[in-house]
Amino acid sequence: MDANTARAVLHHVLAGRCRLVLPGAGPLELAAGDLALLPSGARHRLTAGPGAPPPPRPAAPGAGPPRSGGPPVEVRELGGEGDGARVLTVRAGYDRRTAPPLVAALPRALRLGRTRVDAAPLLRDTLALLAAPGRRSGPGDRLLALRVLEAGLVLATVPPPPDGPRRHPGIGRAVAAIENRYAEPWTVVTLAREAGMSRSAFTAAFRAAVGTTPARHLTARRIREAARLLAGTGIPQSAVPARVGYRSRVGFHLAFRTAYGTTPGEYRAGAPRRD
């Protein structure tokens, strides 16, 4: 892994409680539904419950103390019956040079509560897909892991509503609109209106905060959702463009191929099997 690549790690607590311990920092207490995000994959460990030691041996395939390497997606058991936790862990590398500027300002580890995760449909539903009992791993796991980490990073950089700190309140509203209402017929003008800013001021502030233009960010969000629908659901492929905000199927196919280097049909055919 070169100097420009960061390896992010995400832990989603499926059941029970656990603690994330990071050298030189206070522990993060995590309950069922919570999510812990480590944008640069800082060294850490998970323990089952407050202060409990890691399990001496794996309790399930892939179980055990967190590692810097490992598969892109795994479900692990921590602790024992009654005081343990079941955790979904997702790992993916990303290029630091293309990450939004706000990502660099994130702490080494942060907790996103269940309420915030549930309010992000793409992240919530993809986590549920990856943690489904009996799900088979496959070659598409690396791509799914990357999309999950992208959604987690976006959620982490959006100001928490309604009373939390708002470094970029207007931009935060626009990013939240794109994240949760991507299928609406947004334009730069209507997004600027959502942010309560002029078009020129909005475009400049959005690029500075997110690292790309509003139009490109909207396209990326729509295509990520399309990939999730193709890989994780059985809805007809012909219905996907409209579900993610595209009126033109040709425009959708071009955008999808640009993002993934393959057609939607080829992407669906190569996705992990859905049981």
Long-range contacts (C-beta under 8 A, 24 or more apart in sequence): 1-93, 4-95, 4-96, 4-97, 5-93, 5-94, 5-95, 5-96, 6-39, 6-40, 6-41, 6-93, 6-94, 6-95, 6-96, 6-99, 7-40, 7-41, 7-68, 7-91, 7-92, 7-93, 8-37, 8-38, 8-39, 8-40, 8-41, 8-91, 8-92, 8-93, 8-94, 8-149, 8-152, 8-153, 9-37, 9-38, 9-41, 9-44, 9-66, 9-89, 9-90, 9-91, 10-35, 10-36, 10-37, 10-38, 10-89, 10-90, 10-91, 10-148, 10-149, 10-152, 11-35, 11-36, 11-46, 11-66, 11-87, 11-88, 11-89, 11-90, 12-87, 12-88, 12-89, 12-90, 12-117, 12-127, 12-131, 13-85, 13-86, 13-87, 14-75, 14-85, 14-86, 14-87, 14-88, 14-131, 15-85, 15-86, 16-48, 16-49, 16-78, 16-79, 16-83, 16-84, 16-85, 16-86, 17-48, 17-49, 17-50, 17-85, 18-46, 18-47, 18-48, 18-49, 18-78, 18-79, 18-85, 18-87, 19-46, 19-47, 19-49, 19-50, 19-51, 19-52, 20-44, 20-45, 20-46, 20-109, 20-111, 21-45, 21-46, 21-47, 22-108, 22-109, 25-108, 25-109, 28-109, 28-110, 28-111, 29-111, 30-85, 30-111, 31-114, 32-114, 33-113, 33-114, 33-117, 33-118, 34-111, 34-112, 34-113, 34-114, 34-117, 35-111, 35-112, 35-113, 35-117, 35-127, 35-152, 36-109, 36-110, 36-111, 36-112, 37-106, 37-109, 37-110, 37-111, 37-112, 37-152, 37-153, 37-156, 38-108, 38-109, 39-103, 39-106, 39-108, 39-153, 39-156, 40-108, 41-68, 41-91, 42-108, 42-109, 43-68, 44-109, 46-78, 46-85, 46-87, 47-78, 47-79, 48-78, 48-79, 48-80, 48-83, 48-84, 48-85, 49-79, 49-83, 49-84, 49-85, 52-78, 52-79, 52-83, 54-78, 55-79, 55-80, 55-84, 59-84, 71-137, 71-141, 72-141, 72-142, 72-144, 72-145, 73-130, 73-137, 73-141, 73-144, 73-145, 75-131, 88-127, 88-130, 88-131, 90-130, 90-145, 90-148, 90-149, 91-145, 92-142, 92-145, 92-146, 92-148, 92-149, 93-146, 94-146, 94-149, 94-150, 98-211, 99-153, 99-211, 100-153, 100-157, 100-209, 100-210, 100-211, 100-212, 101-208, 101-209, 101-210, 101-211, 102-157, 102-209, 102-210, 103-153, 103-156, 103-157, 106-153, 106-156, 106-157, 110-156, 112-152, 112-155, 112-156, 116-155, 116-160, 117-155, 119-180, 120-151, 120-155, 120-179, 120-180, 121-180, 122-147, 122-151, 122-179, 122-221, 122-224, 122-225, 122-228, 123-148, 123-151, 123-152, 123-155, 125-228, 125-232, 126-151, 126-228, 126-232, 129-228, 129-232, 132-275, 134-275, 135-272, 135-275, 136-272, 136-273, 136-275, 137-272, 138-271, 138-272, 138-273, 139-270, 139-272, 140-231, 140-270, 140-271, 140-272, 141-272, 143-227, 143-260, 144-231, 144-272, 147-224, 147-227, 147-228, 150-224, 151-179, 151-224, 154-179, 155-179, 157-209, 157-210, 168-205, 168-209, 170-195, 170-196, 170-197, 170-202, 170-205, 171-195, 171-202, 171-205, 171-206, 171-209, 171-210, 174-202, 174-206, 174-214, 175-210, 175-217, 178-214, 178-217, 178-218, 178-221, 179-221, 182-218, 182-221, 182-222, 182-225, 182-244, 182-245, 183-222, 183-242, 183-243, 183-244, 183-245, 184-245, 185-245, 186-218, 186-245, 188-214, 188-215, 191-218, 218-245, 219-255, 219-259, 220-259, 222-246, 222-255, 223-255, 223-256, 223-259, 223-260, 226-252, 226-256, 226-264, 227-256, 227-260, 227-267, 230-264, 230-267, 230-268, 230-271, 231-267, 231-268, 231-271, 231-272, 232-271, 232-274, 233-274, 234-274, 237-264, 237-265, 237-268, 240-264
